[in-house]
Amino acid sequence: MQTESKSHFKGIILLILVNLIGATTFPLTKDIVSSLSPSTLIAARFIVASAFFAGYLRNLNLKLLRDGVTIGFLLFLYLAIETVALGTIPANRAVFIASLSTLIVPLLGLLSGRRVMLRTFLASGLAVLGIGAMFWEGGELGIGDLLMFVDAVVYAVYILFLEQVASRHSTLPLTGVQLLFIGGLGTLWSNSQIFSQFNVIEEHWQPIVYLAVVATAIAIWLQTLAQRWVSGYESALLYTLEPLFSVIFSYFLLGEQLGTRGIVGAVLILAALVLSQIPQDKTPSEAEANSDKPLIKLVKEQGV
């Protein structure tokens, strides 16, 4: 039990690190896509990233290929939809809609018959309110908002599926298959622009290498490793730290003001994370009994 607790804690630390890395990518990506098409950037960073896992792709089997291609396709779909949506709506609103995956993950788990604690929904709701306080700017809803909502659903499915397959395989070859497949899809999507824009890639080779090695190869491998020990519900909640870290970095590095809404949002997100980690105030027998009951039954029994 103690070993399981240590692994869980290790997984949480790894996911926090993944979010820290993710928060550093926004200014780099924003600068690069001003001169390089998004599809070419995705192709370049994933092809370079997959090269670091080439040595682990020698002993593949059908099950590993199936799972790696599936999660690779889901992640590519998420990145592609996000790229299209960001061309039509403000980034701040996109961040808020994307954060809805925090609620969608436990909802999909519930609909598929999995057991979900009521506290999970409460913590997820708090986190979404926090993101909303920080980023929601109002305005009329359009096709871009719908695309971002679809994107949130796709990422929720990715998180849940990754949770299932992460423990089936060694993380290194699983990550390698995922990255190589996304690199191939990105190359097809770029429609050979990756070759015609090679001069631009050379000009931005340093940030592209960082995005490929650190923000893609290392980050996705750490995420795959972490989800061997952390549930999809907790993972989705921890991913709300990325926009929070982005705001903090913008405050300290770019001098952007945090403001009252930013502070309130940060407090709500942190409160959600604390709530998700508070142990249940029950006897061991009660906790064991409730762990076998789905959320709907618990709500009815407790009169919530």
Helices and strands as residue ranges (DSSP letters): H 2-32, H 38-51, G 54-56, H 62-85, H 91-98, H 101-111, H 118-135, H 143-165, H 171-190, H 193-196, H 198-203, H 205-212, I 213-218, H 219-226, H 232-238, H 241-253, H 259-277, H 284-291, H 295-302
